[in-house]
Each structure stands twice: as C-alpha cells, then as structure tokens.
C-alpha cells in the first residue's frame, strides 16, 4: 500500500478520502507522524488495530516502504502477545477476587450438577 501511494502521489489519498484529506481521525494521525515520524508509526502499530492512515502518511512523507514494513512488523506482535497472555492468565488472576471466585465456584458447581 505504501509503494502504491508513493507511486501514485497525494491525489490517491485525496480520492480515497472522498476529496477531504486531513479530516477527522486522519488529521490526528497526520499531526503525530509529522511531529514524531517513525516513532509515531511504531506506537500506532502497537494498537490492536493500527490506523492505515499512518502507513499512507508515512508513504506520502517519503519514508521507505521497507522501513514502514519493518516498523509495523516489529511492533505488531506486542499487542497480540499481550492479549493472548491476558486471555490465558485472566481467569486465574480474577479468581483472587472473592466475589469473582464465588461466582465462578457457583458456575462450576452448577455445571457438575447438570452432568
């Protein structure tokens, strides 16, 4: 996508955004990329769903597609790993709370009665 935007130029971004470049959320992403450069893209890639606008803005800024790819590939596994760990460890950690432990014990007791 970055290569296509660099080859086509800014008019492609104007066309995709409906002739309103820099509106709404994309304006915030553009400001962050202008201010912090690749660090902003790496930070945005840490989000569970990174904004595609960041990649487009980096492409328009002339950043190499390989650099963009590397920044996204390095940062993407972090939120995925964090979500996986939370899903795996969450039930055990939640049992430490008395109220949650009681509710889970009642659920388990009702399951064993049904069998």
C-alpha positions as CSV (number, residue, x, y, z in Angstrom):
1,X,0.0,0.0,0.0
2,X,2.9,2.3,0.9
3,X,4.5,1.7,-2.5
4,X,1.2,2.4,-4.4
5,X,0.7,5.7,-2.6
6,X,4.3,6.7,-3.2
7,X,4.0,5.8,-6.9
8,X,0.6,7.5,-7.4
9,X,1.2,10.5,-5.2
10,X,-1.1,12.5,-2.9
11,X,-4.0,12.5,-5.3
12,X,-4.7,8.8,-4.5
13,X,-5.1,9.7,-0.8
14,X,-7.4,12.6,-1.8
15,X,-9.5,10.2,-3.9
16,X,-9.7,7.6,-1.2
17,X,-10.7,10.1,1.5
18,X,-13.5,11.5,-0.7
19,X,-11.8,14.7,-1.5
20,X,-11.4,15.7,2.1
21,X,-7.8,15.0,3.1
22,X,-6.9,15.7,6.7
23,X,-10.3,15.3,8.2
24,X,-11.3,13.6,11.4
25,X,-9.1,11.0,12.9
26,X,-6.7,11.0,9.9
27,X,-5.8,14.6,10.8
28,X,-4.6,13.5,14.3
29,X,-2.5,10.7,12.7
30,X,-1.0,13.1,10.2
31,X,0.0,15.5,13.0
32,X,1.6,12.7,15.0
33,X,3.6,11.4,12.0
34,X,4.7,15.0,11.2
35,X,5.8,15.5,14.8
36,X,7.3,12.1,15.7
37,X,8.0,10.3,12.4
38,X,8.6,6.6,12.6
39,X,8.2,6.5,16.4
40,X,4.6,7.6,15.9
41,X,4.1,4.8,13.4
42,X,5.7,2.2,15.7
43,X,3.5,3.4,18.5
44,X,0.3,3.3,16.4
45,X,1.3,-0.2,15.3
46,X,1.1,-1.2,19.0
47,X,-2.6,-0.6,18.9
48,X,-4.8,-3.7,18.5
49,X,-5.9,-2.2,15.1
50,X,-3.4,0.3,13.8
51,X,-4.7,3.1,11.6
52,X,-4.0,2.5,8.0
53,X,-3.8,6.3,7.6
54,X,-0.4,6.2,9.4
55,X,1.0,4.0,6.7
56,X,-0.4,6.3,4.0
57,X,1.0,9.4,5.6
58,X,4.4,7.8,6.1
59,X,4.4,6.8,2.4
60,X,3.5,10.4,1.4
61,X,6.3,11.7,3.7
62,X,8.7,9.7,1.5
63,X,9.6,7.1,4.1
64,X,10.9,3.9,2.5
65,X,8.2,1.1,2.2
66,X,10.8,-1.3,3.7
67,X,11.2,1.0,6.8
68,X,7.4,1.2,7.2
69,X,7.1,-2.6,6.9
70,X,9.9,-3.1,9.4
71,X,8.3,-0.7,11.9
72,X,4.9,-2.4,11.7
73,X,6.3,-6.0,11.8
74,X,8.4,-5.2,14.9
75,X,5.5,-3.6,16.8
76,X,2.5,-5.8,15.7
77,X,3.4,-8.9,17.8
78,X,3.4,-6.9,21.1
79,X,-0.4,-6.3,21.4
80,X,-1.2,-9.8,20.1
81,X,1.1,-11.3,22.7
82,X,-0.4,-9.1,25.4
83,X,-3.9,-10.0,24.5
84,X,-3.0,-13.7,24.4
85,X,-1.4,-13.6,27.9
86,X,-4.3,-11.7,29.3
87,X,-6.7,-14.3,27.9
88,X,-4.6,-17.2,29.3
89,X,-3.9,-15.7,32.7
90,X,-7.1,-13.7,33.2
91,X,-9.3,-16.4,34.8
92,X,-6.7,-17.4,37.3
93,X,-6.0,-13.8,38.3
94,X,-9.7,-13.0,38.5
95,X,-10.2,-15.9,41.0
96,X,-8.2,-14.0,43.5
97,X,-11.1,-11.5,44.0
98,X,-13.6,-13.0,46.4
99,X,-16.7,-12.0,44.6
100,X,-15.5,-13.3,41.2
101,X,-14.2,-16.5,42.9
102,X,-17.6,-17.1,44.4
103,X,-19.4,-16.6,41.1
104,X,-17.1,-18.9,39.3
105,X,-17.4,-21.5,42.0
106,X,-21.2,-21.4,41.7
107,X,-20.9,-21.7,37.9
108,X,-18.7,-24.7,38.2
109,X,-21.0,-26.3,40.8
110,X,-24.0,-25.9,38.5
111,X,-22.0,-27.5,35.7
112,X,-21.2,-30.5,37.8
113,X,-24.8,-30.9,38.9
114,X,-26.0,-31.0,35.3
115,X,-23.7,-33.8,34.4
